[in-house]
Amino acid sequence: MELGLGGNKVRKLEFITSYVVSQGYDAVITSGALHSNHARATALAASKLGLEAHIVLYKHMLSATFKVKGNILVEALAGARIYLAESPVEAR
């Protein structure tokens, strides 16, 4: 899968998205840290394959000056639905 980036994240996504498509699913869901590279790669792969992407990002110590930039911007531009959640560590 050509996404303009490579490495193990894209390689794993080849298997995951292949399974998703073969089962007839129309969406993928993943989670990660606020600027997760895996989440970005998932959003791009889903967009390329015509799948919905739902990305849950943990907002550990999110500042009041939060801006959509970096990986979050790329995910949004790829059409992913982004959800912010409390970090599992903070929730305890």
Residue frames as qw, qx, qy, qz and C-alpha x, y, z in Angstrom:
[[0.000, 0.892, 0.452, 0.000, 0.00, 0.00, 0.00],
 [0.440, 0.264, 0.008, 0.858, 1.52, 3.30, -1.07],
 [0.260, -0.861, -0.431, 0.073, 0.78, 6.04, 1.47],
 [0.225, 0.843, -0.173, 0.456, 3.80, 8.28, 1.13],
 [0.342, -0.650, 0.588, -0.341, 5.23, 6.73, 4.26],
 [0.741, 0.164, -0.646, -0.088, 6.42, 3.30, 5.14],
 [0.065, -0.396, 0.759, -0.513, 7.59, 1.03, 7.87],
 [0.075, -0.115, -0.975, 0.172, 5.94, -1.48, 10.11],
 [0.332, 0.360, 0.462, -0.740, 2.76, 0.56, 10.67],
 [0.552, 0.419, -0.297, -0.656, 1.87, 0.49, 6.99],
 [0.308, 0.207, -0.917, -0.148, 2.88, -3.16, 6.67],
 [0.101, 0.202, 0.874, -0.431, 0.53, -4.16, 9.51],
 [0.428, 0.432, 0.215, -0.764, -2.23, -2.03, 8.00],
 [0.395, 0.277, -0.693, -0.536, -1.98, -4.01, 4.76],
 [0.218, -0.112, -0.967, 0.064, -3.12, -7.10, 6.68],
 [0.127, 0.376, 0.622, -0.675, -5.71, -5.26, 8.78],
 [0.409, 0.437, -0.060, -0.799, -7.34, -3.42, 5.87],
 [0.335, 0.158, -0.833, -0.410, -7.26, -6.52, 3.70],
 [0.088, -0.257, -0.927, 0.259, -9.26, -8.34, 6.38],
 [0.219, 0.444, 0.367, -0.787, -11.65, -5.39, 6.82],
 [0.417, 0.366, -0.394, -0.733, -12.38, -5.23, 3.08],
 [0.292, 0.062, -0.928, -0.223, -12.69, -9.04, 2.72],
 [0.027, -0.334, -0.853, 0.400, -15.31, -9.11, 5.49],
 [0.010, 0.642, 0.579, 0.503, -17.33, -6.35, 3.86],
 [0.322, -0.683, -0.375, 0.538, -16.84, -3.85, 6.67],
 [0.325, 0.798, 0.241, 0.446, -17.04, -0.18, 5.79],
 [0.177, -0.909, 0.190, -0.327, -15.07, 1.36, 8.68],
 [0.704, 0.062, -0.519, 0.481, -11.99, 0.97, 10.85],
 [0.439, -0.869, -0.007, -0.230, -11.54, 2.12, 14.44],
 [0.733, 0.106, -0.393, 0.545, -8.25, 2.69, 16.20],
 [0.390, -0.917, -0.078, -0.035, -6.85, 4.61, 19.13],
 [0.735, 0.155, -0.189, 0.633, -3.60, 6.13, 20.23],
 [0.358, -0.488, -0.208, 0.769, -1.82, 9.06, 21.77],
 [0.214, 0.804, 0.204, -0.515, -2.73, 12.57, 20.67],
 [0.342, 0.749, -0.401, -0.402, -0.23, 12.68, 17.78],
 [0.767, -0.113, 0.631, 0.034, -0.13, 8.95, 17.01],
 [0.123, 0.451, -0.672, -0.575, 1.68, 7.95, 13.82],
 [0.144, 0.163, 0.972, 0.086, -0.38, 4.75, 13.71],
 [0.281, 0.655, 0.554, -0.430, -3.61, 6.76, 13.80],
 [0.216, 0.681, -0.273, -0.644, -2.38, 8.95, 10.96],
 [0.030, 0.250, -0.880, -0.404, -1.44, 5.92, 8.86],
 [0.213, 0.363, 0.896, -0.140, -4.81, 4.29, 9.58],
 [0.300, 0.713, 0.271, -0.572, -6.69, 7.41, 8.50],
 [0.200, 0.586, -0.519, -0.589, -4.73, 7.58, 5.24],
 [0.061, -0.053, 0.974, 0.213, -5.16, 3.86, 4.50],
 [0.278, 0.511, 0.749, -0.317, -8.90, 4.04, 5.17],
 [0.295, 0.715, -0.003, -0.634, -9.26, 7.07, 2.92],
 [0.105, 0.433, -0.740, -0.504, -7.39, 5.35, 0.11],
 [0.003, -0.104, -0.987, -0.122, -9.66, 2.30, 0.37],
 [0.378, -0.357, -0.395, -0.758, -12.93, 4.23, 0.71],
 [0.536, -0.412, -0.710, 0.194, -13.43, 3.20, 4.34],
 [0.322, -0.871, -0.022, -0.371, -14.57, 5.38, 7.22],
 [0.561, 0.143, -0.574, 0.579, -11.91, 5.94, 9.86],
 [0.512, -0.801, -0.133, -0.280, -12.80, 6.56, 13.49],
 [0.557, 0.319, -0.481, 0.597, -9.81, 7.65, 15.54],
 [0.586, -0.784, -0.201, -0.048, -9.90, 7.83, 19.35],
 [0.475, 0.499, -0.364, 0.627, -7.05, 10.00, 20.61],
 [0.608, -0.590, -0.427, 0.316, -6.09, 10.18, 24.26],
 [0.136, 0.854, 0.010, 0.502, -5.71, 13.80, 25.28],
 [0.736, -0.386, -0.309, 0.463, -3.25, 13.26, 28.12],
 [0.360, -0.556, -0.095, 0.743, -2.54, 16.67, 29.65],
 [0.339, 0.612, 0.478, 0.532, -4.21, 18.54, 26.78],
 [0.230, -0.230, -0.188, 0.927, -3.44, 22.22, 27.08],
 [0.253, 0.718, 0.446, -0.470, -6.01, 25.00, 26.76],
 [0.194, 0.699, -0.326, -0.606, -4.21, 26.18, 23.60],
 [0.608, 0.075, 0.769, 0.181, -4.83, 22.93, 21.69],
 [0.410, 0.598, -0.250, -0.642, -4.75, 23.39, 17.91],
 [0.906, 0.279, 0.317, -0.024, -5.43, 20.99, 15.08],
 [0.240, 0.811, -0.507, -0.166, -1.97, 20.44, 13.61],
 [0.158, -0.442, 0.883, 0.034, 0.48, 17.71, 12.74],
 [0.016, -0.062, -0.986, -0.155, -0.92, 14.20, 12.56],
 [0.235, 0.515, 0.676, -0.471, -4.35, 15.36, 13.74],
 [0.323, 0.616, -0.139, -0.705, -4.56, 17.76, 10.80],
 [0.183, 0.276, -0.840, -0.430, -3.57, 14.98, 8.37],
 [0.097, 0.252, 0.950, -0.155, -6.19, 12.66, 9.88],
 [0.299, 0.613, 0.404, -0.609, -8.87, 15.35, 9.54],
 [0.296, 0.559, -0.414, -0.655, -7.87, 16.09, 5.94],
 [0.104, 0.113, -0.956, -0.248, -8.11, 12.35, 5.20],
 [0.569, -0.273, -0.397, -0.666, -11.73, 12.46, 6.39],
 [0.439, -0.134, -0.832, 0.310, -11.30, 10.63, 9.68],
 [0.491, -0.740, -0.199, -0.414, -13.73, 11.22, 12.51],
 [0.406, 0.292, -0.601, 0.623, -11.63, 12.15, 15.51],
 [0.629, -0.683, -0.292, -0.229, -12.72, 11.64, 19.09],
 [0.161, 0.544, -0.575, 0.589, -10.80, 12.95, 22.10],
 [0.800, -0.449, -0.382, -0.116, -10.88, 10.82, 25.24],
 [0.439, -0.797, 0.379, -0.167, -9.34, 11.01, 28.66],
 [0.365, 0.486, -0.789, 0.089, -6.10, 9.10, 28.93],
 [0.820, -0.285, -0.488, -0.094, -6.63, 5.69, 30.58],
 [0.537, 0.015, -0.509, 0.673, -3.89, 6.71, 33.02],
 [0.109, -0.225, 0.179, -0.952, -5.69, 9.95, 34.00],
 [0.631, -0.315, -0.370, -0.605, -9.02, 8.16, 34.37],
 [0.641, -0.153, -0.713, 0.241, -7.85, 6.02, 37.31]]
